[in-house]
Amino acid sequence: MPYCRVVAPKAAHVWQFDNPALEVSQDFSREKRLLTPRHFKAVFDSPTGKVPGKNLLLLARNNDLDHPRLGLVIGKKSVKLSVERNRLKRLMRESFRLHQDSLVGWDIVIVARKGLGDVENPELIQHFGKLWKRLARNKPVPAVKTETVGVDSPDA
């Protein structure tokens, strides 16, 4: 009897937010990463936002873009096993991807410290949720231009 494999059609992906006003897509494309040493150096040299966390540090800097960018620094000294480093990177990227709508305009570098590899996934996910909220609160509000009504203005 010949082998026959039944392939079910893939389910249509439904976005968590079907709101056209949401301008930041939920992907983690190349444009949302800090790629060059120059980008990392800019954040390290002059961070405008600093959020310390349990076994890690979030450094952030304004980037004047319509999307946030993320860079990760997880060294062998802080997390020994590559399996753990890769797990942490996956969790950090996923958490960033889900919260990036509140992080618009930041270049963010996450620096891992000793002991981060020992933290379990649910605790890490919860911790990152809190860190993103704290960072979003630190975002300086852009100055709104106010028009003054003067003698020469048509509104006078």
N, C-alpha and C positions, 0 to 999 in steps of 0.2 A: 504494500500500500504506500503510495507516495506521501511525503511529508507536506502538509499544508499549514501555513502559518497565517493566522487571521490578524490583520493589523487594524486596530481601532483608530478612528480619526482623533487627532489631538483636540483636546478641549480648547475652546477659545479663551484666550487670556483676558481676564477682566481686570482693569486697573483698579487699584485701591481708591484712587481719586479720579472720577470721570468728570472733572471740573476743567473746562477750557481756560479758566482764569489762572489755573496753576501753571506758572511759567517754567518751573524746573522739572525736567523729566526725571524719572526714578532710576535711570541707568547709571552705570559707573564707567563711562567712556573715557578715552584717552585725554580728552580736554578737562576732565575733572580730577586729574592726578598731577601732583608735583613731580616733574620728570627730570629736571636738570639740577645739578649741584647749585647753580645760581639761584633757582627758586627756593631751595631749602635754606641757603645761606641768608637770603632776604628775610625769611621768617625767623631764623635764629638770631640774626643781628638786631632786628628791631620789631619784636612782637608787640602788637597793640592789645592783645588779649592773652591772658595766662590763666589756665584752669588746672590746678593740681588735683590729682585723684589718687586713689589707692593704687600704689605701685606703678603710676604713670604720670606723665605731664602732657597737657595739651597746650601747644603754643599756636597762636593765630595772628594773622596780619591781614589788613584790608587789601583786597586785590582789584577793586573797581571793575569787576566782571559781573555778569548776571548769573553766575553759578559759583559754587564753592569748589575748592581743590583740596585734595588730601595727600599727605605724604606720611610714610610710616618709618620709624627708626626703631628696629628691634634687633639688638646686637646679641652675639653669642654669650657675652658676659652676663647679660641680664636674663636671657632665656636660653638655657644650654641646648636642649633638643630641638632639632629642625622641625620635628613633627609639631611640637608645641608652638614654635614661632609661626609656622604656617597656619595652624589653627587660630592663633591670635589675629593674624593678618586677615583671614577670612571673616572672622567675627567683626573686626574693626571696619572693614570695607562694607560689610552688609549693614551694620548699624549706621554708618555714614550715609549709605545709599538711601536708607529709609528716612533719615532725618534731614537730608540736604535741603529741603524746601525752607527750613528755618535757619539755614546756615549760609544763605546767599551773600556773596561778597567777601568771604573769608578764604584765605590760604591757611590750611591747618596742618600742623605736624604733630604726630603723636609719638612721644618718646617713652619707650618701655623701660621699666626699672626692675630690679631683682624681685622675684616673687610673683610676677604677673602670670607666669606660666602655670602656677599652682591654683589659680582661680578657676572655678567651674564656669561653664558656658552660661547658664541662666543668670548667675550673679554678674558676670561680665556684661551681658546684654542690658541688664537693669542699670548697672553702673554707667555704661556709655549713654544710655538715655538721659540720665541725670546730668552728665557732663555736657552733652549737646545743649540741654536747656540752659545750663549756667552760662555757656559760651554765647548762646543766642541773646541772653539778657545783657551781656557785656557789649553788644554791638552798638557802636555810636550811631545815633539817629542822624541822617543827613539833614543839614540845615535847609529849611523850607524858605524859599524866596517870598518875601512879603512885599507887596506893592504899596507904596505910599501915595496917597491921594494928594496931589499938589495942585498948584494953580494952573500949570500947563497940561494937566492930564484931562482927557475927555470926560472923566467921571466927576470932575469938580463942578 
